[in-house]
Amino acid sequence: MLELRPNCEHCNIDLSPDATTAMICSFECTFCRNCVEKHLSNVCPNCGGGFTLRPIRPSRNWNNQNDLHHHPAIESRTHKPVNLEYHRKFSAPIVKIKPQDR
């Protein structure tokens, strides 16, 4: 189950569980859309994978208690600003490869 991390790892902006700007990689590294598009070029600085929009967990109990109340987002924050110069060098050989082909 997704942790629904509460912030962007790079800029530390709040990303509520219902944020439509939260993006994750397959390891659930969490960044805001602005950082993914403007700074990271859709390359996760931790794994090299691509990003996708993070799903929103239902706020209501529509079925079998599979909702935000019964499965809340975590509260612990991860703030590890990306060294953008290093990231440009790291991502240069893979940025033009589609995420599904990396």
N, C-alpha and C positions, 0 to 999 in steps of 0.2 A: 504494500500500500504506500502511495506517495506520502512523503512527510509534509508537503506543502510548506516549504521553508519560507520564513517571514521577510526575507530581504534579498536584495541583489548582492552577490558576493563582491562585486567590484565597487559600485558607487554607494552601497548600503541603503538605497532607497527602500522604503517599506513596500512589501508586496503582500497584500492581504490575501486570504484564501480565495477570494473571488476576483482577484486582479486579472484583467485581460491582457496585461503587458508582461506577465511572468513567463519566462522561457526556461526550459530545462534540456539537459542532454540525457543520454541513456543512463548515466550514473546519478541523475537528479541534481547535478550542479545547477544552481539557480541564478539567473541573471535577468535584468530587465531588458525589454526589447530594445531600448535606446542603446544600452551597452553592447548588446549582441550585434546590432546593425552598424553602429558608428565606430566602435572600438575593437570588437572581436571578429568582425567579418564572418560571423556564423561558424567560428572555429572555437570549440571549448578549450580554454587554456589549460585545463587539467587532463583531458584525454584526447583532444584532437577531433572529437566527433562534432556533429552538427547539433543544432537546437531545434526544438519544436515548442509550440505554445503549451503551457502547463494546463492540464484539464482542471475544471472547477468542480469541486466536490459539492453535491447538493446540500443546500442549507436545511431542507426539510426532509423528514423521514418518509420518503415515498415508498420504500420497500426494505423490510428486514433490518432496520436501524443502520442502513448504509448512508449515513449523513455526517455532516460536519460536527454536529452535537455529540454523536457517539464515537466519532473518529476525528478528533480535533487536529488542527495544524500544530506542528511543533513550535515552541517558543524560542529555542536557542538560535542565535544568529551566527552566521559565518560571514565575516568581513575580511577578505583577503584581496585587497586591490591588486589588479593585474599590472605587472611591469609591462607597459605597452610596447616599449622598445624590444624587450625580449620576446613578447608575443608576436610581433611582426616578423622577427627572424624565425621563430618556431613555426608559425603558420604559413610562411611563404611557400614552402614546397607542397602544401596540401590545400591551400585556400581555393584553388581552382578545381579541385576534385570534388564532385558532388558528395554530400555527406553519406549517401547510401552506398557510395563506391569506395569510401575511405577504409 
